[in-house]
C-alpha cells in the first residue's frame, strides 16, 4: 500500500459510523459508501454521486411542493458532500467544487426552517468569517446563544443536528467557520493563526453586540476544543465554555496520524519550518490557568487522537470556580459512541449555567 493510500485509510478511520450518522449522514448512504469503498471505488467520488442523487431528490420535492422532504434530502446531500471532502486534504478544485455544492444545499435547507436559519458574516482582517445561526422558534425577549466551533475537517455544517437540541431548549445556536476552516478558508482565504483565539473572540464580541442575545456560551469539538479553550482564556464576555474531545497540545495527534501535518498545513497555509514552529506553539500552557468562566470538559479515555491526560491537565490548571470534567472509560474521539447522552448532557449543562 503506497503512502497516499495509507493516509486515505487513516483519514477514513476518523469518520466511524457513529460520527457519520450522528452528524447527519444518512445510514443507507453511509453503508453504500463503505461497500463501494471496500470494492475499491474512490471514496470522495462515491460521496459526490450519493450527494448528487440526494440533491436531485430535494430539488424535485421542492418543485412538487413537498417542503419537508426537500429539506431532508438537501441535508442528506450536504452531509455527503461534507464527508467526501474530508479525504481531499489540500484545497484542490475538486474539494472546492464539493464545498460549493455543500453550501448550496445547506442554504436551500436553511430556507425551509421556521424561523429560517440565517447566514452570518463577521468581519475579520479585511475578510469575513462565515457561519449559520439557528434561532429558537418562539422567542420572547433576549435568548442565550451558544457558538459552535468545529475541528480540522468537518466544520460548521457537521453540527447541524445538534442545533435541534439547543433550539428546543430556547437557546440560539451559531455554527461558525473560523480562520482555517470551511467557507472562511476555502473561499474567503482566512487561514488559521497561532493566536486564532483573537479571531474567535471577535465572534463572541459580535454576539455580545447583537441585541437578540444575553448569555454567551461556546463549544469546541475535537481540534476546535483546543481553539475554544484558548479563546475562553482571553475572553471577558464568555459566560460558559464546553470542550468536547479537545487537546492540551494538538500536535499529539501526529503520533496516531502522522499525515495530519498535511492537514495543519492546509489550515494554516504554512509549510516546512514555519509549519513546525506553528505546531510546536499550539499549547494550553499559560492559557489554561486563565480560563475563569464556567467550564465543562468531556472526553473519552480511549480517544486515540487527543489524550485524556491532557484534558485532565486543562481541568486541573483552569481557575474556573464552576468546572466539571467527564471522562468516559469506553469513550472514543468526541465520545460519539455515546452521542445522544453527550449532546443532551451538554445542552442541559448550558441551560443550568445560563
C-alpha positions in Angstrom: 0.0 0.0 0.0 1.5 3.4 -1.0 1.7 6.4 1.3 -1.3 8.2 -0.2 -3.5 5.1 0.3 -2.3 4.8 3.8 -3.2 8.4 4.5 -6.6 7.9 2.9 -7.3 4.9 5.1 -6.2 6.8 8.2 -8.4 9.7 7.4 -11.4 7.4 6.8 -10.8 5.9 10.2 -11.6 9.3 11.8 -15.1 9.1 10.4 -16.6 6.0 12.0 -20.3 5.2 11.7 -21.2 6.8 15.0 -19.7 10.1 13.9 -21.0 10.0 10.4 -24.6 9.2 11.3 -24.8 11.4 14.4 -23.6 14.3 12.3 -26.1 13.9 9.5 -25.0 11.2 7.0 -28.0 9.1 6.1 -27.4 5.5 7.3 -28.2 3.8 4.0 -25.9 6.3 2.2 -23.1 5.5 4.6 -23.5 1.7 4.1 -23.5 2.2 0.4 -20.3 4.4 0.6 -18.4 1.8 2.7 -19.4 -1.0 0.4 -18.3 0.9 -2.6 -15.0 1.8 -0.9 -14.4 -1.8 0.1 -14.8 -2.7 -3.6 -12.0 -0.2 -4.5 -14.0 2.7 -5.7 -12.9 6.3 -4.9 -14.3 7.5 -1.5 -14.8 11.1 -2.5 -16.3 10.3 -5.9 -18.7 7.9 -4.3 -19.8 10.6 -1.8 -20.2 13.0 -4.7 -22.5 10.7 -6.5 -24.6 10.0 -3.4 -24.8 13.7 -2.8 -25.9 14.5 -6.3 -28.7 11.9 -6.1 -29.9 13.4 -2.8 -29.7 16.9 -4.2 -31.8 15.9 -7.3 -34.4 14.3 -5.0 -34.5 17.5 -2.9 -34.9 19.8 -6.0 -37.8 17.6 -7.3 -39.5 17.6 -3.9 -39.2 21.3 -3.7 -40.7 21.7 -7.2 -43.6 19.5 -6.2 -44.2 21.5 -3.0 -43.0 18.8 -0.5 -41.1 21.1 1.7 -40.1 18.7 4.5 -39.0 16.1 2.0 -36.9 18.7 0.2 -35.3 19.8 3.5 -34.4 16.2 4.4 -32.7 15.5 1.1 -30.9 18.9 1.0 -29.4 17.9 4.4 -28.6 14.4 3.2 -26.7 16.0 0.2 -25.0 18.4 2.5 -23.7 15.6 4.7 -22.5 13.5 1.7 -20.6 16.4 0.1 -19.1 17.2 3.5 -17.9 13.7 4.3 -16.5 13.3 0.8 -14.3 16.4 1.1 -12.7 15.0 4.3 -10.4 12.9 2.2 -9.2 15.7 0.0 -6.7 17.4 2.2 -5.4 20.2 0.0 -7.7 23.0 -1.4 -8.0 21.5 -4.9 -10.7 22.5 -7.4 -12.4 19.1 -6.6 -12.6 20.0 -2.9 -13.8 23.5 -3.7 -16.5 22.2 -6.0 -17.8 19.8 -3.4 -17.8 22.5 -0.8 -19.6 24.9 -3.1 -22.3 22.3 -3.6 -22.4 21.7 0.1 -23.0 25.4 0.8 -25.7 25.5 -1.9 -27.6 22.5 -0.4 -27.4 23.7 3.1 -28.5 27.2 2.0 -31.6 25.7 0.5 -32.3 23.6 3.6 -31.8 26.7 5.8 -34.7 28.5 4.0 -37.1 25.7 4.9 -36.9 26.1 8.7 -39.1 28.3 10.8 -37.5 30.7 11.5 -35.1 30.4 8.6 -31.5 29.5 9.5 -29.6 32.8 8.9 -26.2 33.1 7.2 -23.8 35.2 9.4 -20.7 37.1 8.2 -18.3 38.6 10.7 -15.6 40.9 9.6 -12.0 40.0 10.4 -8.8 41.3 8.9 -10.3 42.6 5.7 -12.3 39.4 5.1 -15.3 37.5 6.6 -15.7 34.6 9.0 -18.9 32.9 7.9 -21.5 30.8 9.8 -25.1 29.8 10.3 -27.4 31.0 13.1 -30.4 29.0 14.2 -32.8 30.8 16.5 -35.5 29.1 18.6 -39.0 29.1 17.2 -40.7 31.1 19.9 -38.6 33.9 21.1 -39.7 36.3 23.8 -37.1 38.8 24.6 -33.3 38.0 24.5 -32.1 34.4 24.5 -28.8 32.8 25.3 -26.6 31.8 22.4 -24.0 29.0 22.0 -21.3 29.4 19.4 -20.1 26.1 17.9 -16.6 25.7 16.5 -15.6 22.5 14.6 -12.3 20.8 14.2 -9.9 20.2 11.4 -12.2 18.7 8.8 -16.0 18.7 9.2 -16.5 22.3 10.2 -19.8 24.1 10.9 -22.5 22.1 9.0 -21.3 19.0 10.7 -23.1 20.3 13.9 -26.5 21.0 12.3 -28.1 18.0 14.0 -27.1 19.4 17.4 -29.0 22.7 16.7 -32.3 20.9 17.3 -31.3 20.2 20.9 -30.5 23.9 21.5 -33.5 25.3 19.7 -36.0 23.2 21.6 -34.4 24.5 24.9 -34.8 28.1 23.8 -31.1 28.6 23.0 -29.8 30.1 19.8 -27.0 28.1 18.1 -24.3 29.9 16.0 -22.3 27.4 13.9 -19.1 29.2 12.7 -16.1 28.6 10.4 -13.2 30.4 12.0 -9.9 31.1 10.1 -8.6 27.9 8.6 -12.0 26.3 8.4 -14.7 25.7 5.8 -16.0 28.6 3.8 -14.0 31.1 5.8 -10.7 29.5 4.5 -11.7 27.9 1.2 -13.4 31.0 -0.3 -12.5 33.9 1.9 -8.8 32.9 2.3 -8.6 33.4 6.0 -6.1 30.9 7.3 -5.6 29.8 10.9 -3.2 31.8 13.0 -1.3 30.7 16.1 -3.3 33.2 18.1 -6.5 32.1 16.4 -8.3 32.9 19.7 -8.3 36.5 18.7 -10.4 35.7 15.7 -12.8 33.6 17.7 -13.1 36.3 20.3 -14.4 38.6 17.6 -17.3 36.1 17.2 -18.0 36.5 20.9 -17.9 40.3 20.5 -20.3 40.0 17.6 -22.8 38.0 19.7 -22.4 40.4 22.6 -23.4 43.4 20.4 -26.4 41.5 18.9 -29.5 42.6 20.9 -31.2 39.3 20.5 -28.7 37.6 22.8 -28.0 37.6 26.5 -25.6 35.0 27.9 -23.0 33.7 25.5 -21.6 30.1 25.5 -19.1 28.5 23.2 -18.4 24.8 22.4 -15.5 23.3 20.5 -15.3 19.8 19.0 -12.1 17.9 18.5 -9.3 20.3 17.5 -12.0 23.0 17.8 -12.0 22.2 21.6 -8.4 23.4 21.8 -9.3 26.6 19.8 -12.2 27.3 22.1 -10.2 26.7 25.2 -7.6 29.3 24.1 -10.5 31.7 23.4 -12.0 31.2 26.8 -8.6 32.1 28.3 -8.8 35.6 26.8 -12.5 36.5 26.6 -14.1 38.7 29.2 -17.6 38.2 27.8 -17.9 34.4 27.6 -20.3 33.0 30.1 -19.8 29.3 29.6 -17.4 27.0 27.7 -17.5 23.3 26.7 -14.5 21.4 25.4 -15.6 18.1 23.7 -12.7 15.9 22.5 -10.2 18.8 22.7 -6.4 18.8 23.4 -3.9 20.5 25.6 -1.2 20.2 22.8 -2.8 19.3 19.5 0.5 18.2 17.9 0.0 15.0 19.8 -2.3 13.8 17.0 0.8 13.2 14.9 1.7 10.1 17.0 -1.5 8.5 15.7 -1.9 10.2 12.3 1.5 11.3 11.1 0.0 12.7 7.9 -2.0 15.2 9.9 0.8 17.6 9.4 -0.6 17.9 5.9 -4.0 18.9 7.4 -2.3 21.5 9.6 -0.5 22.8 6.5 -3.9 23.3 4.7 -5.4 25.0 7.7 -2.5 27.4 8.2 -1.1 27.8 4.7 2.3 27.1 6.2 5.0 24.5 5.3 8.3 23.1 6.5 9.9 25.0 9.4 7.1 27.6 9.6 4.6 24.8 10.0 6.8 23.0 12.6 7.0 26.2 14.6 3.3 26.6 14.4 2.6 23.1 15.6 5.1 23.4 18.4 3.3 26.7 19.5 -0.1 25.1 19.8 -0.4 24.6 23.6 -2.6 25.5 26.5 0.4 26.2 28.7 0.0 29.6 30.3 -3.6 29.7 28.8 -5.4 27.0 30.8 -4.9 28.9 34.1 -6.5 32.0 32.6 -9.9 30.2 32.0 -12.3 31.6 34.6 -15.8 31.1 33.1 -17.9 28.0 33.9 -16.2 25.1 32.2 -17.2 21.6 31.1 -14.7 19.2 29.7 -16.0 16.0 28.0 -13.5 13.3 26.8 -13.1 9.6 26.0 -10.3 7.7 27.7 -10.0 5.6 24.5 -9.6 8.7 22.3 -6.6 7.8 20.0 -6.2 11.3 18.7 -6.1 13.5 21.8 -5.2 12.3 25.2 -7.4 12.3 28.3 -4.4 13.2 30.4 -4.2 16.5 28.5 -7.8 17.3 29.2 -7.3 16.4 32.9 -4.4 18.8 33.0 -6.5 21.5 31.4 -9.2 20.9 34.1 -6.6 21.0 36.9 -4.9 24.2 35.7 -8.1 26.2 34.9 -9.2 28.7 37.6 -12.9 28.4 36.9 -14.9 28.1 40.1 -17.6 26.2 38.3 -15.9 23.4 36.4 -16.8 19.8 35.5 -14.9 17.0 33.8 -16.5 13.9 32.4 -14.1 11.1 31.3 -15.8 8.1 29.7 -13.9 4.8 30.2 -15.1 3.5 26.9 -15.4 6.8 25.1 -13.9 7.3 21.6 -12.9 10.6 20.0 -15.5 13.2 21.0 -17.4 10.3 22.6 -19.6 9.9 19.5 -20.2 6.3 20.7 -22.5 7.9 23.4 -23.7 10.7 21.1 -27.3 11.2 22.5 -26.1 11.1 26.1 -23.4 13.6 25.3 -25.5 16.2 23.4 -28.3 16.1 26.0 -25.8 16.3 28.9 -24.1 19.4 27.3 -27.2 21.2 26.4 -28.7 20.6 29.8 -25.5 21.9 31.3 -25.7 25.1 29.3 -29.3 25.6 30.5 -28.2 25.2 34.1 -25.3 27.6 33.7 -27.4 30.2 31.8 
